[in-house]
Amino acid sequence: MGEVADVLLVSPTSRGIGGVAQHVASLADHLKRRGYRVSLISSENTPIVQVKGLKNPSFMLTSGVKALAEKAEVAHAHNLPSALAMKTSAAGRRVLTLHGVYAEQIGLLHGGLLGGAVSVLERALLRWADVLTTVSRQAAEAYRKLGFEATYIPNAVEVDGDVEPCRLGQPQVVYVGRLSKEKNVEAVLQLARRIAQATFVIVGDGPEAARLKAMSKDMNNVFFTGGVSRRKALQYIKGSDLLVLPSLAEGLSTVLLEAMALKTPVVATDVGGNTEVVQHMHTGMLVNPGDTEALAEAVSQLLHDRRHAEKLAENAYKTYLENYSWNVVVPKYLEVYGLE
């Protein structure tokens, strides 16, 4: 295939601080910088049913209809709710990127019965793609075991060098992301009770927000910011002594990469793509998911041993530059698009 001028990106979301949204928005920007015309279908410009449990199914249907009018040569869909639009578009090249093992994520959020049903649907939808990519090696291996050829292309981030730090306390620990079950933000509140001398800032919004705020109403060292701009989220990361990510499941976390790029030390759980981004005791610290005691021990250790924390952050920054910058990742997408 010769040089292609038009690329269609499809994603359930393309705005906000979420990892998928950031990935898609940045990919669109970098493709435009290289001279490609990019069109985008997302819930921000496509009608959906604003009811929990119906957002993704309705997006699949409405985006599928909208894509009928798209004339791009390459259709690049992100996660399964975007697969129908990839299929109905007139694109000659169809690429599907999965930000985690989708059926496993659904099973964790909604139970094994629905997860099993989605697994059957997932296998059917994956066959619509000419190329299947994943943002983590772990997910690529999982899909290969199902009989699909999967190409690993990691997430990437770009962070301006002039991010101003935002600090609400000393020392400060930050969580950034969706407030949902699989993120296990309740563990941050448990940390706050154990480490009362630290300030914990929880950045983001989601279905667990009301419950988490109710749990922390008697805690004066916990602050919820609600939904904020990406730039504000980066300021909280930059102003913190440590970022914590206690997830029960992850693809390849954009927020971990952002912390690495800003030289903020990280403690994360040993799940999904976290194990690829964080090398234990070299670029950060990893603990078993659900082990609150080990999480608290790791956080306390890095808060007290600043020299060690700074060394981990410096190593993490070098890893980010070598593997997770857009200058490294964009050419890999252009190759699967058939443009290089």
N, C-alpha and C positions, 0 to 999 in steps of 0.2 A: 504494500500500500504506500502511495506517495504521501507527501505532506498533507495533513488534514487540517482544515481551518476551523471546523466547528466541532465542539465537544459539548455534550449534554451531561450535566451532573444531576443526579436525583438522590435526595436524602430526606428522611422524615423531618430533619431540622437542620438549619444552617445558621442560626443565630444563638447567642448566649455563650455561656462558659463551658458547656458540655463538650466532651472530647470529640464526638462525631461532628457536631456543629462546627467546632474550631477547625477540624481536619478538612472538611468540605469547603468551608469559606476560604481557608488559606490556599488549598489546592486550586480553587477557581482563580484566586488572585495571581498565583504564580503562573498558571497557564496563560492568563491574559498578558502578563509581563513578557511572555515568550512569543506573543503575537497571535495566539489562538482566540477565536471568538467562542465565548463560553455562555451557555444558557443554563439556568438552574431551576429545577422544580423541587420545592420543599413545602412544608406545612405553612411557611410564612407567606407564600404566594398562591397556595392551593387550598380550597375549602376542605375542612375536615370536621368530624363530629367531636366536639370538645367535651367528651365524656370518657372517664377512665375505662380502659378496656376496648374502646372503640376508635381511639385516635389513630393507631397504626392500621387497623383494617380499613378504615375510611380513607386514610391517605393512600393506601395501596390502590383502591378503586378510583379515586379522583385523579391521582397522578397518572394512573394508567390511561385514563381518558385524555388527559391533557397532553400526554406524550404522543398521541396520535398525530398531532399537528407539528411535531418537532422534526426537523430535517437534518439534524447533526449526523456526521459520519461515525462518531463514536458516542455510545451511551454508557456512562459509568455510574452504576447504582451502588448505594451504600446501605447495607443490611437488607434483610428480606422484604420489608414493607415497600422497598423501592424496586423490587424485581419485576413487577408487572409493567411499570413504565419503561424499564429497560427493554422488555419484550415487545411492547406495542409500538415503540419508536421505530422509525425507518432506518435506524443506524445499521451500518454494515459490520460494526464491531461492537460487541456487547461485553462489558466488564462488570463484574459484581465483586465488591469488597465487603468482607465481613469483619466487623469490629468485635470479635469474640465468637464463641460457639453459640449460635442463636438459640437453638432448642434448649441448651443447658441453662441459658439465662432466663428463658421463659419458665422452665421448670422450677428454678429457684424462686422466681417472683410469684408464680401462680400455682405451683404444685406439679407433681410428677405426671398426673393424668393429662393436663393440658400440654405439658412439655413433650410427652410422648406423641400426642396428636400433631404438634408443631413439627416434630422430628420427621414424621412421614411427609408433611407438606414441604418441609425444607428440602428434602432430597429431590422432590419433583421440581421445585423452583430453581435449584442450583443447576439443573440441566439446561436452563434457558441461557446461561452465560457461555460465551466463547472462552472467556478467561475468568478464573476465580482467584481472587487474591485475599489474603488475610493480613491483619496488622500485627500478628504475633506468630512466632514459630509454633507455639503450643496449639493454636487454632489450626494452623496449616497441617500439622501432624494429625489432629483429630479428624479433619476432613479427608485426608489421604486414607485413613483407616476405613472411611466410609466408601472409598473407591473413587474419590474425586482428585483430580490433579489441582493442587493449590500452590500458588506462588506467594511467598512471603515478601511483603513490602511494608515496612514499619510506618507508624505515625511519625510526623515531624512537627516541629514548632519553630516559630520565629518570634523572638523577643527583642524589642527595642532596648538599646543600651541605656536609655534615660528614664527608666522606670523609677518613680519616687516611692520609697518605702512608706507603708502605712502601719503604724504600731499603736495598739490599744493597751498594751501592758508589757511588763518586763519580768521574766522572759515570756515570749509569745509562741504558741503552737497553733498552726492553722490547718484546717481541713477545707478543701475546695472541691465542690462537685455537687451532684444531684443528691437530694435527701430522700433516698429510696432504700428499700429493704436490702438489696444486694451490696450497697455501700457500707452497711453496718455502722452508721454514724453514732449509734447508741454507744459504741465503744469509746468514742471521743468523750462522751459525758462521763463514762466510767473512769477514764483517764483524769478528767478534771476533778473528780472526787478524790482520787488517789494523790494527785499532784496539785494541791490547793494553792501553792505559791505561784503557779504559772497561770497565764491568761490563755484561754482557748477561744479561738475565733472560728466560727463555722460559717463558711461562705457558700451560698447557694440556696436553692429552693427545691421543693418536690413533695410527693405525697406523704412523707413522714414528718414534714415540718411541724405540724400542730402537735403531734404526739411528743416529738423531741423537745419542743419548747415547754410543754407541760411537765416533762420529766425534770427539766432544769430550772424550774421557776424559783427554787430556793438556793440557786448557785450564783454567786456574784462574780465568778471568774470565767463565765461562759457568755459569749456574745454571738448572736445570730445576725448576720448582715442582710439576709434575704437575697433575692436575685440582684446581681450587680453586673456592670459591664465587664468585659474581659480585662480591660486596662485596670479597673479597680481591683479585680481579683488578683492580677499580677502584683499590684502594689501591696496587697495583704501578704502575698507570698514573699515578696522582697523584704518586707518589714518584719518577718517572723524568724525566730531562731531555728525553727524546725517545721517541716510539713509532715503530716501523718495521713496515711491512707489505709484504713482498716478493712478494706473490702473483702467480701466473701467470694466475689467473682470479678474478673477484670479482663478486658482485651489488652490493649497496650495503652496505658493511661497517659493522656495528654498532660494532665496536671503534674505527673511525675517528671515528664520531660521539661515542663515549664520551670519547675523547681530546680532541676539540674542546670538549665540555662541561666537561671538567676542566682546560682550558687547557694541555694537554701538546702541544708541537709534534709534527708528524707528517711522516714521509717514507714515501711509498707508491709502488707501481708504477702505471704509466699503463695500467691495464686496467679494463674493465667500469665499474661505478659509481664507482670511485675518482676518475675524471676529473670526475664531477659534484660530489663532495663536496670535493675538494681542487683549488683554483685555484692553479696553480703560481706560486710566489713571492708569493702573496697570503694564502692560508690554510694553506699547507704546501708541500712540494716533491714533485714527481713525477719518476720515472726510468723508463726503458724496462725491461720485464720481462726478467730474465736478465742485465742489465748490472751485474755486481757492482762494477765499477770506478766507475760513475756513482753507484751506491747508496752506496758507501763515501765518495765525495767529498761527496755531499749530507749524509750523517750527520756527517762530520767538520766540514763548514762550520757546521752548526747547533750542534754541541757547542762550537765555538770562538767563534762569534759569538752570544752569549746575547741581545744586544739585538735582533738580527734575529729570532732564534727566538721571543722573547717577543712581538714585533710580529705575527708569523704566527699565534701562538696566540691573541692577542686578536682578530684578524680572524676566525679560525676560530670562536671563541666566539660572535661576533655572527651569523655565518652559521648556526650551530646554532640559536640562539634564533629566527631568522626563518623557518627552513625545516624543521627536524628535531625539534621538540619535539612531544609527544603532543597538546598543545592545538591544534596545526596539523593533525596527521595524522588524529586520530580523526574529526573531522567529514567528512573525505574518504571514510573507510570507511563511515560512516553514510549518506552519499549513495549509494554504490553498493549498499548494502544495501536502499535504498529507504526509509530512515527519516528522511531530511531532504530 
